[in-house]
């Protein structure tokens, strides 16, 4: 089953769900993982083939260029045609074929779990890229607003200097703060361009207008709850567990190499002299063509193999030990990641409330400092400091909102709850989700030597035609307070 292909819509603002859908059908990492899984599927019929009958044939034509006769007569034909066939039917292989098939099947399941992990990783990249673009748009807009305010301050300070209301020091302070604001804006614009380029890398097209992402659903209330879910559903941990099981079958496969093998064998042979047999040979009873057919049993009993079986068994045992320890390592990593993501999510949410308080207080402080400056109780520097404090608080607030969302999605991903089926992407795809089991079931029992798939082709689109990004921001981002974003509807929750 090929991955569905999707393209971005028109000028309408793109939602996070739409970005995930496009990446689901167009991300090259995900497409490569699907192709790798299809290759892994083929290990099952490859292993099964070792226990199935095999039939071989050969055809030989020989022409004698020169004959040397040592007797009175020549009894050999000048041309000869031979046709041979041989049949081998494995009857007993010490359990090696069965173990190899079981190992291959287990690795198919392992690969499918890894594919789900790749899918989750791609979705996390898309969410991060999406939120990074929206965050950097907000930061650029805040800094542009700040530069406009500082430009107005500098003009007002210069006008007041002309009438002797302030000193040259006040003008220099305003000019210095404006230069710093412009430098900060330039850095923010560069960060926005980088965020947009990373979005193109993850999704496949440039981000235009992006909607406010919907709230996340299914987040746990306690870290222990999150860990319990992750230990059961995390795809990387599931893949590690299946790798351990497959390694156990590898030991049995290696062990079978020391046992006898029995096979039913048969052969046929046909020889024709192509009417080149000398007459004297035919007179003495030689036949112009002959044929034979044989059947029997063949037992192969290993007696000594130079220590090869023992080395293969020890190697398989070592690999099984490595797989077992890798499983424990992945389990530790999952537990640590879940707990860390849970803490990050909680901290970011707390930071949102605290930074909102800081923004409100800084806005009130700036208002008061400006009012007190008009009566001579505050200096221009006090106003500049209050303005910078407000901008910093606003940037911290939008950053905290971004961090909370990304941490929440990463937590769902670590729990194994951020896969395409969890996000219900098929509801908006208009097509079924990619199912790796379809290809496996189609090929697992294929014993035809002449079946092949169509030539491989890239399923993802290149991005070399996407123009380089800029730091433009939507007009609405400059016309409304960015720290008062609308709360998205709970009915649009993701997943």
Protein Blocks (a to p, Z undefined) as FASTA:
>chain_A
ZZdddddddfbccdfklmmmmmmmmpmklmmmmmmmmmmmmmmmmmmmmmpccddddddd
dddfbdcdfbfbdcbdfbdcdddddddddfbgghmmmmmmmmmmmmmmmmmmmmmmmmmm
mmmmmmmmmmmmmmmmmmmmmmmmmmmmmmmmmmmmmmmmmnopacfklmmmmmmmmmmm
mmmmmmmmmmmmmmmmmmmmmnopacfddddddddehiafbfklmmmmmmmmmmklmmmm
mmmmmmmmmmmmmmmmmpccdddddddddddehhpacfklmmnopafbdcdddddddddd
dfbgghmmmmmmmmmmmmmmmmmmmmmmmmmmmmmmmmmmmmmmmmmmmmmmmmmmmmmm
mmmmmmmmmmmmmnopacfklmmmmmmmmmmmmmmmmmmmmmmmmmmmmmmmmnopacfk
lnommmmnopacddfklmmmmmmmmcbfkbccdddddfbdcfklpccddfbdcfklmmpc
fklcccddfklccZZ
